[in-house]
Amino acid sequence: MTDLSQQRAAYAARIAARARTDDPALIRAFATVPREAFCGPGPWTVLGEDGAGTVEDPAGLYRDVLVALRPAAGLNNGEPSLHALCLAAARPRPGERAVQVGAGGGYYTAILAELVGQAGRVDAYEVEPSLAAAARAALAGYAQVTVHARSGAEAPLPPADLVTVAAGATAPLPVWLDALAPGGRLLVPLTAERGGGGMLLAARPAGEPAEVWPARILSPVSFVPCAGARRPDEAARLAAAFRDRDWRRVHALHRSGAPAPGAFVAGEGWWLA
């Protein structure tokens, strides 16, 4: 078996380069957390730019690939460079409180726990019972992590400095936005019916009232649907928006008011300028 500490260090450097970040805390987190501990027993089915394959040595997990967790349900441990890109933009800091919606097997929960440190807190929500149980067991060494075996798209949620969502929603739900403290950030993939869309990063302003939030779309993405966070009408509007408009021009999330002419997309009680 290959020396996995060396594999993790090289992998972390490659992931950071692909995510265009040199954040030492993020690189250290990816170099520290053993991915194989959160992906179930091997051999593992992986999917990347070169297609699907099977790996038996854990060293094969230290690439920019998806790892199947529940293939029949389309659930996987997602692409590391995408998660690194999003976390670099959201900048979790030591001592912060994070809410993670869609913990999966717990790998990115552990990355978050490394970033917020022992003084921080991570509340991770996973609706699939067997995955929630596996994540809870794998994360037992992180005292700052609590795994909740229920939907993270429903209240109550604890107060948070960061909310991350790892499944496709059709709206930035009020339950996520309302959980954020001033200065808090939301990362959520807004996706159409077939799963494609973009990763939205929105930040709650420090002042009140907070009806207009700075926001941008970080990257095109594709995710499995987020149970409890989808409306067919909003999915159709998102499909049209990503087809016909330039997502790079999004600059604000409005939580009230009529959409302005030229809005990127509008949903129930929200719109993107």
Residue, then its C-alpha position, 0 to 999 in steps of 0.5 A: m500500500t502506498d504511503l497515504s500521508q504523501q498521497r494526501a499532501a500531493y492530492a491537497a496541492r492538486i485540488a487547491a491548484r484546480a480550485r485556484t486557492d492557496d489558502p493554507a488552512l484549506i490545503r492542510a484540511f484536505a491533506t489531513v482528512p483520510r477520505e477512505a474513512f468516509c467512503g465505506p469499505g473498498p473496493w470503491t467505484v469512482l467517476g472522473e474525467d476519464g470515466a468510471g472505474t474501480v479502485e482497491d487501494p485507498a491511494g486511488l481515492y486521492r484524485d479529483v473524482l466522485v466516489a459512489l456511496r449509494p449508486a442506486a440513489g445517485l449519492n456520492n462523495g462529490e468532486p473535491s476541487l468543486h468543494a475546495l472552490c466553494l469553501a475557499a470562496a466562503r472562507p470558514r474560519p476558526g471558531e465559526r458555526a457551520v450547518q451542513v445540509g447533506a452530510g453524505g458519508g461525512y468527508y466534507t463534514a470533517i473538512l469543515a470541522e478541520l477549518v472551524g477547529q475545536a472552538g467551532r461547531v458543525d451541525a451536519y444533516e443527512v436524511e438517508p438513515s444509513l449514510a447518517a449512521a455511517a457519518r456519525a461513526a466516522l466523525a466520532g473523533y470530532a467533538q465539535v460535530t453533531v450529525h442529525a439524521r433528518s432533513g436540513a431543509e426544515a426548521p429548526l436549524p441552529p444559528a450559523d456563520l455558514v450554511t452549506v448545501a450539498a444537494g440541488a435546491t430551486a431556491p435559497l430557502p428562508v430556513w437557511l437564510d434566517a439561520l445566518a448571523p450577520g456576516g454569515r454565508l450561504l452556499v447552495p446549488l440552484t439547479a433545474e429539473r435535470g440537475g444542472g445549475g450554478m453554485l450560489l454564494a450569498a452573504r448576509p449584510a452586517g446591518e439591518p434590514a437585510e433584504v438585499w444580500p451580496a451574491r454571486i454564482l461561483s461555478p456551473v454545477s450538477f447535483v442530485p435533488c435536495a428533498g424538501a427544497r424544490r418547486p417545479d415552477e422554480a426549476a423551470r425558471l432556473a432552466a431558462a435562466f441558465r440557458d438564456r442569461d449570463w450567470r456571471r453577472v449575478h451580484a445580489l440576492h433580494r429577499s423581497g420586492a418585485p423583480a427588477p427588469g433584467a433579473f437573472v431569475a425570480g422565485e417565491g419571495w426571492w430573486l437574483a439581480 
